[in-house]
């Protein structure tokens, strides 16, 4: 079985990156982000906790990423 770069990316990393991307797009507005993600805002907050994303998201909170 051959491996490539895609094999090294796990689903959680992809989910986390997508949530961060949407939060950036909505300038941290969780209601808009949840709508774009097609989930309820409470689910978004649970995902923020699971992926260790600051619920008071702003660009400075992700400067290292």
Secondary structure, DSSP 8 states (H G I E B T S, - for coil): ----GGGG--HHHHHHHHHHHHHHHTTT-HHHHHHHHTS-HHHHHHHHHHTT--TT--GGGGTT-
